[in-house]
Amino acid sequence: MNASRAVLMLLRLAFAVQIVVGVAMWAGYWTSLVGLHMAVGSLFVLLLWIVAAIALVRRRAVGLALFAIVWGIVLAGFGMAQRGIMVGDAHWVIRIVHLLIAMAAMPMAERLARVEAPTA
């Protein structure tokens, strides 16, 4: 298993944790786990950046790797700012947008890791 595939496995695990904790918080449960959600979210973005950096070092899918780095900034920034955006009855829209931004990061990471797979 190469480095990007190993990082991808951790990224998948972080994504699964984020979905479970995020949906539970959204439903009104586990609201005390916001700190955990933010910490795992930061790890998620860091792992996305590592997969992108590996691709950049190996000069593979450079455009996608650069986009993934920018996307990670957007994801982290939006996640940290979402509490203050559109507060009230319509805040569910912000939660959906945050979820969609996070979900869009996974195919990028999957593609970058696949590009890095050794060719035999």
N, CA, C and O atoms as CSV, one atom per row, in Angstrom:
chain,resi,resn,atom,element,x,y,z
A,1,MET,N,N,0.852,-1.173,0.000
A,1,MET,CA,C,0.000,0.000,0.000
A,1,MET,C,C,0.900,1.239,0.000
A,1,MET,O,O,1.789,1.374,0.840
A,2,ASN,N,N,0.654,2.141,-0.958
A,2,ASN,CA,C,1.480,3.340,-1.002
A,2,ASN,C,C,0.962,4.379,-0.007
A,2,ASN,O,O,-0.091,4.199,0.605
A,3,ALA,N,N,1.712,5.462,0.144
A,3,ALA,CA,C,1.414,6.471,1.164
A,3,ALA,C,C,0.041,7.106,0.956
A,3,ALA,O,O,-0.714,7.260,1.915
A,4,SER,N,N,-0.289,7.472,-0.266
A,4,SER,CA,C,-1.562,8.148,-0.490
A,4,SER,C,C,-2.748,7.228,-0.199
A,4,SER,O,O,-3.790,7.698,0.258
A,5,ARG,N,N,-2.610,5.947,-0.451
A,5,ARG,CA,C,-3.702,5.004,-0.134
A,5,ARG,C,C,-3.857,4.860,1.377
A,5,ARG,O,O,-4.978,4.760,1.878
A,6,ALA,N,N,-2.746,4.848,2.105
A,6,ALA,CA,C,-2.812,4.753,3.569
A,6,ALA,C,C,-3.484,5.996,4.153
A,6,ALA,O,O,-4.320,5.889,5.050
A,7,VAL,N,N,-3.123,7.160,3.651
A,7,VAL,CA,C,-3.743,8.400,4.114
A,7,VAL,C,C,-5.220,8.407,3.739
A,7,VAL,O,O,-6.054,8.881,4.510
A,8,LEU,N,N,-5.543,7.892,2.576
A,8,LEU,CA,C,-6.938,7.824,2.135
A,8,LEU,C,C,-7.774,6.978,3.091
A,8,LEU,O,O,-8.922,7.321,3.371
A,9,MET,N,N,-7.227,5.896,3.588
A,9,MET,CA,C,-7.961,5.059,4.542
A,9,MET,C,C,-8.281,5.851,5.816
A,9,MET,O,O,-9.387,5.747,6.345
A,10,LEU,N,N,-7.331,6.631,6.305
A,10,LEU,CA,C,-7.575,7.470,7.474
A,10,LEU,C,C,-8.612,8.546,7.161
A,10,LEU,O,O,-9.454,8.873,7.997
A,11,LEU,N,N,-8.540,9.088,5.951
A,11,LEU,CA,C,-9.494,10.104,5.516
A,11,LEU,C,C,-10.909,9.536,5.487
A,11,LEU,O,O,-11.856,10.205,5.900
A,12,ARG,N,N,-11.054,8.324,5.010
A,12,ARG,CA,C,-12.366,7.664,4.987
A,12,ARG,C,C,-12.914,7.477,6.402
A,12,ARG,O,O,-14.099,7.690,6.656
A,13,LEU,N,N,-12.034,7.076,7.314
A,13,LEU,CA,C,-12.443,6.890,8.703
A,13,LEU,C,C,-12.891,8.219,9.310
A,13,LEU,O,O,-13.926,8.286,9.973
A,14,ALA,N,N,-12.115,9.266,9.081
A,14,ALA,CA,C,-12.476,10.596,9.596
A,14,ALA,C,C,-13.804,11.049,9.001
A,14,ALA,O,O,-14.629,11.636,9.701
A,15,PHE,N,N,-14.014,10.784,7.723
A,15,PHE,CA,C,-15.266,11.156,7.058
A,15,PHE,C,C,-16.455,10.445,7.708
A,15,PHE,O,O,-17.487,11.063,7.968
A,16,ALA,N,N,-16.304,9.160,7.966
A,16,ALA,CA,C,-17.387,8.387,8.588
A,16,ALA,C,C,-17.715,8.935,9.976
A,16,ALA,O,O,-18.884,9.088,10.328
A,17,VAL,N,N,-16.684,9.227,10.755
A,17,VAL,CA,C,-16.897,9.799,12.087
A,17,VAL,C,C,-17.619,11.137,11.966
A,17,VAL,O,O,-18.550,11.417,12.721
A,18,GLN,N,N,-17.189,11.959,11.014
A,18,GLN,CA,C,-17.802,13.274,10.828
A,18,GLN,C,C,-19.281,13.172,10.471
A,18,GLN,O,O,-20.103,13.930,10.985
A,19,ILE,N,N,-19.610,12.247,9.602
A,19,ILE,CA,C,-21.005,12.087,9.200
A,19,ILE,C,C,-21.856,11.665,10.395
A,19,ILE,O,O,-22.917,12.241,10.635
A,20,VAL,N,N,-21.401,10.671,11.138
A,20,VAL,CA,C,-22.170,10.171,12.280
A,20,VAL,C,C,-22.340,11.267,13.337
A,20,VAL,O,O,-23.453,11.526,13.796
A,21,VAL,N,N,-21.239,11.902,13.714
A,21,VAL,CA,C,-21.313,12.933,14.755
A,21,VAL,C,C,-22.097,14.145,14.250
A,21,VAL,O,O,-22.914,14.699,14.986
A,22,GLY,N,N,-21.862,14.557,13.023
A,22,GLY,CA,C,-22.554,15.717,12.466
A,22,GLY,C,C,-24.049,15.524,12.376
A,22,GLY,O,O,-24.813,16.416,12.747
A,23,VAL,N,N,-24.479,14.375,11.889
A,23,VAL,CA,C,-25.914,14.104,11.784
A,23,VAL,C,C,-26.538,14.016,13.179
A,23,VAL,O,O,-27.651,14.497,13.395
A,24,ALA,N,N,-25.828,13.409,14.115
A,24,ALA,CA,C,-26.354,13.322,15.484
A,24,ALA,C,C,-26.493,14.720,16.100
A,24,ALA,O,O,-27.481,15.004,16.777
A,25,MET,N,N,-25.516,15.580,15.869
A,25,MET,CA,C,-25.619,16.953,16.389
A,25,MET,C,C,-26.771,17.688,15.725
A,25,MET,O,O,-27.515,18.418,16.379
A,26,TRP,N,N,-26.910,17.492,14.432
A,26,TRP,CA,C,-27.983,18.137,13.677
A,26,TRP,C,C,-29.347,17.716,14.215
A,26,TRP,O,O,-30.278,18.519,14.265
A,27,ALA,N,N,-29.456,16.457,14.616
A,27,ALA,CA,C,-30.715,15.929,15.139
A,27,ALA,C,C,-30.947,16.329,16.600
A,27,ALA,O,O,-31.986,16.009,17.178
A,28,GLY,N,N,-29.982,17.024,17.185
A,28,GLY,CA,C,-30.145,17.488,18.554
A,28,GLY,C,C,-29.492,16.605,19.602
A,28,GLY,O,O,-29.608,16.877,20.797
A,29,TYR,N,N,-28.818,15.566,19.181
A,29,TYR,CA,C,-28.101,14.682,20.086
A,29,TYR,C,C,-26.618,15.040,20.036
A,29,TYR,O,O,-26.174,15.695,19.093
A,30,TRP,N,N,-25.876,14.636,21.003
A,30,TRP,CA,C,-24.422,14.791,21.050
A,30,TRP,C,C,-23.975,16.237,20.802
A,30,TRP,O,O,-22.902,16.466,20.242
A,31,THR,N,N,-24.771,17.186,21.205
A,31,THR,CA,C,-24.411,18.587,20.970
A,31,THR,C,C,-23.143,18.987,21.717
A,31,THR,O,O,-22.521,19.997,21.388
A,32,SER,N,N,-22.762,18.211,22.705
A,32,SER,CA,C,-21.529,18.494,23.439
A,32,SER,C,C,-20.285,18.075,22.651
A,32,SER,O,O,-19.163,18.342,23.081
A,33,LEU,N,N,-20.476,17.424,21.510
A,33,LEU,CA,C,-19.335,16.936,20.727
A,33,LEU,C,C,-18.911,17.886,19.604
A,33,LEU,O,O,-18.235,17.469,18.664
A,34,VAL,N,N,-19.299,19.141,19.696
A,34,VAL,CA,C,-18.913,20.107,18.668
A,34,VAL,C,C,-17.387,20.203,18.575
A,34,VAL,O,O,-16.834,20.266,17.477
A,35,GLY,N,N,-16.718,20.215,19.712
A,35,GLY,CA,C,-15.252,20.284,19.726
A,35,GLY,C,C,-14.628,19.087,19.027
A,35,GLY,O,O,-13.682,19.233,18.253
A,36,LEU,N,N,-15.163,17.900,19.304
A,36,LEU,CA,C,-14.678,16.695,18.632
A,36,LEU,C,C,-14.915,16.789,17.130
A,36,LEU,O,O,-14.041,16.447,16.333
A,37,HIS,N,N,-16.101,17.255,16.748
A,37,HIS,CA,C,-16.434,17.384,15.330
A,37,HIS,C,C,-15.466,18.347,14.638
A,37,HIS,O,O,-15.033,18.098,13.513
A,38,MET,N,N,-15.138,19.422,15.303
A,38,MET,CA,C,-14.200,20.383,14.716
A,38,MET,C,C,-12.784,19.810,14.643
A,38,MET,O,O,-12.071,20.040,13.666
A,39,ALA,N,N,-12.379,19.071,15.664
A,39,ALA,CA,C,-11.039,18.469,15.668
A,39,ALA,C,C,-10.905,17.413,14.567
A,39,ALA,O,O,-9.914,17.396,13.838
A,40,VAL,N,N,-11.891,16.547,14.450
A,40,VAL,CA,C,-11.845,15.517,13.405
A,40,VAL,C,C,-11.981,16.173,12.034
A,40,VAL,O,O,-11.386,15.705,11.063
A,41,GLY,N,N,-12.753,17.243,11.948
A,41,GLY,CA,C,-12.861,17.987,10.694
A,41,GLY,C,C,-11.525,18.591,10.287
A,41,GLY,O,O,-11.166,18.573,9.110
A,42,SER,N,N,-10.796,19.120,11.249
A,42,SER,CA,C,-9.462,19.659,10.965
A,42,SER,C,C,-8.526,18.545,10.495
A,42,SER,O,O,-7.742,18.737,9.566
A,43,LEU,N,N,-8.612,17.388,11.138
A,43,LEU,CA,C,-7.820,16.232,10.712
A,43,LEU,C,C,-8.201,15.820,9.292
A,43,LEU,O,O,-7.334,15.497,8.480
A,44,PHE,N,N,-9.493,15.832,8.998
A,44,PHE,CA,C,-9.991,15.489,7.667
A,44,PHE,C,C,-9.355,16.396,6.608
A,44,PHE,O,O,-8.866,15.919,5.583
A,45,VAL,N,N,-9.368,17.692,6.865
A,45,VAL,CA,C,-8.785,18.649,5.911
A,45,VAL,C,C,-7.277,18.429,5.798
A,45,VAL,O,O,-6.727,18.464,4.697
A,46,LEU,N,N,-6.614,18.204,6.917
A,46,LEU,CA,C,-5.174,17.945,6.890
A,46,LEU,C,C,-4.849,16.707,6.054
A,46,LEU,O,O,-3.903,16.719,5.266
A,47,LEU,N,N,-5.621,15.654,6.224
A,47,LEU,CA,C,-5.405,14.434,5.438
A,47,LEU,C,C,-5.672,14.668,3.953
A,47,LEU,O,O,-4.966,14.123,3.104
A,48,LEU,N,N,-6.681,15.469,3.633
A,48,LEU,CA,C,-6.948,15.834,2.241
A,48,LEU,C,C,-5.739,16.556,1.661
A,48,LEU,O,O,-5.325,16.278,0.535
A,49,TRP,N,N,-5.178,17.476,2.425
A,49,TRP,CA,C,-3.996,18.209,1.974
A,49,TRP,C,C,-2.787,17.297,1.794
A,49,TRP,O,O,-1.988,17.491,0.878
A,50,ILE,N,N,-2.654,16.307,2.665
A,50,ILE,CA,C,-1.526,15.369,2.538
A,50,ILE,C,C,-1.649,14.565,1.248
A,50,ILE,O,O,-0.663,14.391,0.533
A,51,VAL,N,N,-2.843,14.075,0.945
A,51,VAL,CA,C,-3.052,13.342,-0.317
A,51,VAL,C,C,-2.727,14.253,-1.498
A,51,VAL,O,O,-2.087,13.826,-2.460
A,52,ALA,N,N,-3.166,15.501,-1.425
A,52,ALA,CA,C,-2.890,16.459,-2.497
A,52,ALA,C,C,-1.395,16.747,-2.602
A,52,ALA,O,O,-0.859,16.845,-3.706
A,53,ALA,N,N,-0.725,16.882,-1.468
A,53,ALA,CA,C,0.717,17.154,-1.479
A,53,ALA,C,C,1.493,15.996,-2.086
A,53,ALA,O,O,2.455,16.211,-2.823
A,54,ILE,N,N,1.086,14.781,-1.785
A,54,ILE,CA,C,1.745,13.611,-2.375
A,54,ILE,C,C,1.609,13.654,-3.893
A,54,ILE,O,O,2.566,13.392,-4.621
A,55,ALA,N,N,0.411,13.986,-4.358
A,55,ALA,CA,C,0.200,14.092,-5.807
A,55,ALA,C,C,1.057,15.200,-6.410
A,55,ALA,O,O,1.614,15.035,-7.496
A,56,LEU,N,N,1.163,16.321,-5.713
A,56,LEU,CA,C,1.983,17.428,-6.225
A,56,LEU,C,C,3.462,17.053,-6.293
A,56,LEU,O,O,4.143,17.352,-7.274
A,57,VAL,N,N,3.946,16.399,-5.247
A,57,VAL,CA,C,5.357,15.986,-5.229
A,57,VAL,C,C,5.644,15.034,-6.378
A,57,VAL,O,O,6.709,15.091,-6.991
A,58,ARG,N,N,4.701,14.168,-6.662
A,58,ARG,CA,C,4.885,13.195,-7.750
A,58,ARG,C,C,4.446,13.743,-9.112
A,58,ARG,O,O,4.509,13.045,-10.124
A,59,ARG,N,N,4.003,14.998,-9.118
A,59,ARG,CA,C,3.576,15.680,-10.349
A,59,ARG,C,C,2.486,14.906,-11.092
A,59,ARG,O,O,2.548,14.712,-12.306
A,60,ARG,N,N,1.510,14.482,-10.336
A,60,ARG,CA,C,0.358,13.771,-10.887
A,60,ARG,C,C,-0.905,14.544,-10.545
A,60,ARG,O,O,-1.059,14.995,-9.410
A,61,ALA,N,N,-1.792,14.703,-11.478
A,61,ALA,CA,C,-3.068,15.399,-11.271
A,61,ALA,C,C,-2.851,16.721,-10.536
A,61,ALA,O,O,-3.520,17.009,-9.543
A,62,VAL,N,N,-1.915,17.512,-11.033
A,62,VAL,CA,C,-1.522,18.753,-10.363
A,62,VAL,C,C,-2.712,19.701,-10.205
A,62,VAL,O,O,-2.894,20.288,-9.138
A,63,GLY,N,N,-3.514,19.854,-11.240
A,63,GLY,CA,C,-4.671,20.738,-11.157
A,63,GLY,C,C,-5.650,20.313,-10.081
A,63,GLY,O,O,-6.125,21.139,-9.301
A,64,LEU,N,N,-5.951,19.023,-10.040
A,64,LEU,CA,C,-6.870,18.502,-9.033
A,64,LEU,C,C,-6.273,18.647,-7.635
A,64,LEU,O,O,-6.984,18.975,-6.686
A,65,ALA,N,N,-4.976,18.403,-7.509
A,65,ALA,CA,C,-4.315,18.527,-6.207
A,65,ALA,C,C,-4.386,19.968,-5.702
A,65,ALA,O,O,-4.668,20.200,-4.526
A,66,LEU,N,N,-4.136,20.921,-6.571
A,66,LEU,CA,C,-4.224,22.331,-6.172
A,66,LEU,C,C,-5.657,22.693,-5.801
A,66,LEU,O,O,-5.895,23.411,-4.830
A,67,PHE,N,N,-6.601,22.193,-6.577
A,67,PHE,CA,C,-8.011,22.443,-6.278
A,67,PHE,C,C,-8.389,21.842,-4.931
A,67,PHE,O,O,-9.139,22.456,-4.171
A,68,ALA,N,N,-7.884,20.653,-4.622
A,68,ALA,CA,C,-8.182,19.995,-3.346
A,68,ALA,C,C,-7.637,20.811,-2.173
A,68,ALA,O,O,-8.264,20.873,-1.116
A,69,ILE,N,N,-6.490,21.426,-2.354
A,69,ILE,CA,C,-5.937,22.276,-1.295
A,69,ILE,C,C,-6.843,23.472,-1.050
A,69,ILE,O,O,-7.146,23.804,0.096
A,70,VAL,N,N,-7.272,24.118,-2.125
A,70,VAL,CA,C,-8.190,25.256,-1.997
A,70,VAL,C,C,-9.516,24.791,-1.397
A,70,VAL,O,O,-10.083,25.470,-0.541
A,71,TRP,N,N,-10.007,23.645,-1.841
A,71,TRP,CA,C,-11.269,23.108,-1.340
A,71,TRP,C,C,-11.176,22.851,0.162
A,71,TRP,O,O,-12.139,23.090,0.891
A,72,GLY,N,N,-10.040,22.371,0.626
A,72,GLY,CA,C,-9.842,22.153,2.058
A,72,GLY,C,C,-9.932,23.455,2.843
A,72,GLY,O,O,-10.489,23.485,3.941
A,73,ILE,N,N,-9.385,24.528,2.283
A,73,ILE,CA,C,-9.482,25.839,2.927
A,73,ILE,C,C,-10.941,26.273,3.004
A,73,ILE,O,O,-11.401,26.764,4.036
A,74,VAL,N,N,-11.664,26.085,1.900
A,74,VAL,CA,C,-13.088,26.442,1.866
A,74,VAL,C,C,-13.859,25.624,2.900
A,74,VAL,O,O,-14.670,26.170,3.648
A,75,LEU,N,N,-13.610,24.338,2.942
A,75,LEU,CA,C,-14.314,23.456,3.872
A,75,LEU,C,C,-14.052,23.860,5.317
A,75,LEU,O,O,-14.989,23.999,6.104
A,76,ALA,N,N,-12.796,24.047,5.666
A,76,ALA,CA,C,-12.459,24.420,7.044
A,76,ALA,C,C,-13.033,25.789,7.401
A,76,ALA,O,O,-13.610,25.966,8.473
A,77,GLY,N,N,-12.874,26.740,6.512
A,77,GLY,CA,C,-13.386,28.084,6.774
A,77,GLY,C,C,-14.892,28.110,6.930
A,77,GLY,O,O,-15.422,28.745,7.841
A,78,PHE,N,N,-15.578,27.419,6.038
A,78,PHE,CA,C,-17.035,27.382,6.099
A,78,PHE,C,C,-17.492,26.662,7.363
A,78,PHE,O,O,-18.435,27.092,8.027
A,79,GLY,N,N,-16.818,25.568,7.687
A,79,GLY,CA,C,-17.195,24.816,8.883
A,79,GLY,C,C,-17.042,25.629,10.152
A,79,GLY,O,O,-17.885,25.563,11.047
A,80,MET,N,N,-15.960,26.401,10.229
A,80,MET,CA,C,-15.729,27.200,11.431
A,80,MET,C,C,-16.654,28.415,11.511
A,80,MET,O,O,-16.975,28.888,12.601
A,81,ALA,N,N,-17.076,28.912,10.357
A,81,ALA,CA,C,-17.914,30.113,10.328
A,81,ALA,C,C,-19.402,29.808,10.323
A,81,ALA,O,O,-20.212,30.719,10.496
A,82,GLN,N,N,-19.784,28.553,10.131
A,82,GLN,CA,C,-21.195,28.256,9.875
A,82,GLN,C,C,-22.132,28.599,11.026
A,82,GLN,O,O,-23.311,28.859,10.788
A,83,ARG,N,N,-21.654,28.610,12.247
A,83,ARG,CA,C,-22.529,28.941,13.378
A,83,ARG,C,C,-23.134,30.336,13.248
A,83,ARG,O,O,-24.253,30.581,13.699
A,84,GLY,N,N,-22.386,31.244,12.630
A,84,GLY,CA,C,-22.858,32.614,12.535
A,84,GLY,C,C,-23.516,32.968,11.219
A,84,GLY,O,O,-23.902,34.118,11.009
A,85,ILE,N,N,-23.648,31.998,10.329
A,85,ILE,CA,C,-24.225,32.265,9.005
A,85,ILE,C,C,-25.703,31.880,9.010
A,85,ILE,O,O,-26.064,30.769,9.399
A,86,MET,N,N,-26.543,32.802,8.580
A,86,MET,CA,C,-27.973,32.552,8.411
A,86,MET,C,C,-28.585,31.876,9.643
A,86,MET,O,O,-29.253,30.847,9.536
A,87,VAL,N,N,-28.347,32.463,10.788
A,87,VAL,CA,C,-28.848,31.914,12.047
A,87,VAL,C,C,-30.374,32.018,12.062
A,87,VAL,O,O,-30.945,33.007,11.600
A,88,GLY,N,N,-31.004,31.016,12.581
A,88,GLY,CA,C,-32.463,31.007,12.674
A,88,GLY,C,C,-33.054,29.792,12.005
A,88,GLY,O,O,-32.408,28.752,11.874
A,89,ASP,N,N,-34.293,29.943,11.585
A,89,ASP,CA,C,-35.020,28.816,11.000
A,89,ASP,C,C,-34.394,28.293,9.711
A,89,ASP,O,O,-34.545,27.116,9.384
A,90,ALA,N,N,-33.702,29.144,8.986
A,90,ALA,CA,C,-33.121,28.728,7.706
A,90,ALA,C,C,-31.687,28.212,7.839
A,90,ALA,O,O,-31.027,27.969,6.828
A,91,HIS,N,N,-31.198,28.041,9.066
A,91,HIS,CA,C,-29.814,27.587,9.249
A,91,HIS,C,C,-29.579,26.185,8.684
A,91,HIS,O,O,-28.441,25.814,8.398
A,92,TRP,N,N,-30.633,25.419,8.526
A,92,TRP,CA,C,-30.487,24.075,7.953
A,92,TRP,C,C,-29.861,24.143,6.567
A,92,TRP,O,O,-29.178,23.202,6.161
A,93,VAL,N,N,-30.075,25.227,5.833
A,93,VAL,CA,C,-29.482,25.390,4.500
A,93,VAL,C,C,-27.961,25.415,4.612
A,93,VAL,O,O,-27.268,24.800,3.802
A,94,ILE,N,N,-27.442,26.119,5.606
A,94,ILE,CA,C,-25.998,26.209,5.825
A,94,ILE,C,C,-25.443,24.837,6.190
A,94,ILE,O,O,-24.357,24.466,5.743
A,95,ARG,N,N,-26.171,24.097,6.986
A,95,ARG,CA,C,-25.728,22.744,7.355
A,95,ARG,C,C,-25.649,21.835,6.124
A,95,ARG,O,O,-24.711,21.051,5.981
A,96,ILE,N,N,-26.629,21.949,5.251
A,96,ILE,CA,C,-26.620,21.148,4.021
A,96,ILE,C,C,-25.435,21.549,3.138
A,96,ILE,O,O,-24.751,20.687,2.588
A,97,VAL,N,N,-25.196,22.840,3.005
A,97,VAL,CA,C,-24.071,23.311,2.182
A,97,VAL,C,C,-22.760,22.788,2.759
A,97,VAL,O,O,-21.896,22.329,2.013
A,98,HIS,N,N,-22.604,22.853,4.080
A,98,HIS,CA,C,-21.390,22.337,4.723
A,98,HIS,C,C,-21.224,20.837,4.446
A,98,HIS,O,O,-20.127,20.376,4.134
A,99,LEU,N,N,-22.302,20.099,4.563
A,99,LEU,CA,C,-22.263,18.661,4.277
A,99,LEU,C,C,-21.868,18.406,2.822
A,99,LEU,O,O,-21.045,17.532,2.547
A,100,LEU,N,N,-22.442,19.155,1.901
A,100,LEU,CA,C,-22.120,18.971,0.474
A,100,LEU,C,C,-20.664,19.315,0.164
A,100,LEU,O,O,-20.021,18.635,-0.637
A,101,ILE,N,N,-20.146,20.362,0.791
A,101,ILE,CA,C,-18.735,20.725,0.592
A,101,ILE,C,C,-17.841,19.591,1.080
A,101,ILE,O,O,-16.871,19.228,0.415
A,102,ALA,N,N,-18.172,19.032,2.246
A,102,ALA,CA,C,-17.380,17.923,2.788
A,102,ALA,C,C,-17.490,16.685,1.904
A,102,ALA,O,O,-16.494,16.010,1.643
A,103,MET,N,N,-18.700,16.393,1.449
A,103,MET,CA,C,-18.894,15.213,0.610
A,103,MET,C,C,-18.152,15.341,-0.718
A,103,MET,O,O,-17.693,14.339,-1.265
A,104,ALA,N,N,-18.031,16.542,-1.235
A,104,ALA,CA,C,-17.319,16.760,-2.497
A,104,ALA,C,C,-15.820,16.530,-2.346
A,104,ALA,O,O,-15.132,16.264,-3.332
A,105,ALA,N,N,-15.313,16.629,-1.136
A,105,ALA,CA,C,-13.874,16.417,-0.912
A,105,ALA,C,C,-13.488,14.945,-1.071
A,105,ALA,O,O,-12.365,14.638,-1.469
A,106,MET,N,N,-14.397,14.054,-0.768
A,106,MET,CA,C,-14.060,12.628,-0.823
A,106,MET,C,C,-13.727,12.136,-2.230
A,106,MET,O,O,-12.709,11.462,-2.392
A,107,PRO,N,N,-14.519,12.433,-3.249
A,107,PRO,CA,C,-14.137,11.980,-4.589
A,107,PRO,C,C,-12.799,12.573,-5.061
A,107,PRO,O,O,-12.059,11.932,-5.808
A,108,MET,N,N,-12.502,13.791,-4.622
A,108,MET,CA,C,-11.201,14.378,-4.968
A,108,MET,C,C,-10.073,13.545,-4.380
A,108,MET,O,O,-9.113,13.202,-5.069
A,109,ALA,N,N,-10.200,13.226,-3.109
A,109,ALA,CA,C,-9.172,12.423,-2.443
A,109,ALA,C,C,-9.075,11.034,-3.060
A,109,ALA,O,O,-7.977,10.517,-3.265
A,110,GLU,N,N,-10.214,10.435,-3.353
A,110,GLU,CA,C,-10.222,9.106,-3.980
A,110,GLU,C,C,-9.491,9.150,-5.328
A,110,GLU,O,O,-8.690,8.268,-5.637
A,111,ARG,N,N,-9.771,10.167,-6.109
A,111,ARG,CA,C,-9.143,10.312,-7.424
A,111,ARG,C,C,-7.641,10.547,-7.286
A,111,ARG,O,O,-6.850,9.953,-8.020
A,112,LEU,N,N,-7.248,11.404,-6.358
A,112,LEU,CA,C,-5.820,11.671,-6.160
A,112,LEU,C,C,-5.080,10.425,-5.709
A,112,LEU,O,O,-3.963,10.175,-6.160
A,113,ALA,N,N,-5.685,9.637,-4.823
A,113,ALA,CA,C,-5.052,8.411,-4.364
A,113,ALA,C,C,-4.978,7.367,-5.469
A,113,ALA,O,O,-4.010,6.612,-5.551
A,114,ARG,N,N,-6.008,7.324,-6.325
A,114,ARG,CA,C,-6.004,6.381,-7.432
A,114,ARG,C,C,-4.916,6.745,-8.446
A,114,ARG,O,O,-4.255,5.869,-9.003
A,115,VAL,N,N,-4.743,8.024,-8.673
A,115,VAL,CA,C,-3.697,8.490,-9.588
A,115,VAL,C,C,-2.335,8.067,-9.069
A,115,VAL,O,O,-1.430,7.771,-9.849
A,116,GLU,N,N,-2.194,8.039,-7.760
A,116,GLU,CA,C,-0.907,7.708,-7.155
A,116,GLU,C,C,-0.638,6.210,-7.040
A,116,GLU,O,O,0.464,5.806,-6.668
A,117,ALA,N,N,-1.620,5.398,-7.353
A,117,ALA,CA,C,-1.426,3.951,-7.246
A,117,ALA,C,C,-0.317,3.513,-8.201
A,117,ALA,O,O,-0.245,4.002,-9.329
A,118,PRO,N,N,0.531,2.612,-7.767
A,118,PRO,CA,C,1.625,2.180,-8.627
A,118,PRO,C,C,1.116,1.489,-9.888
A,118,PRO,O,O,0.173,0.699,-9.835
A,119,THR,N,N,1.734,1.787,-11.000
A,119,THR,CA,C,1.355,1.157,-12.254
A,119,THR,C,C,2.302,0.007,-12.526
A,119,THR,O,O,3.521,0.179,-12.529
A,120,ALA,N,N,1.742,-1.149,-12.751
A,120,ALA,CA,C,2.594,-2.320,-12.983
A,120,ALA,C,C,2.368,-2.857,-14.389
A,120,ALA,O,O,2.992,-3.843,-14.781
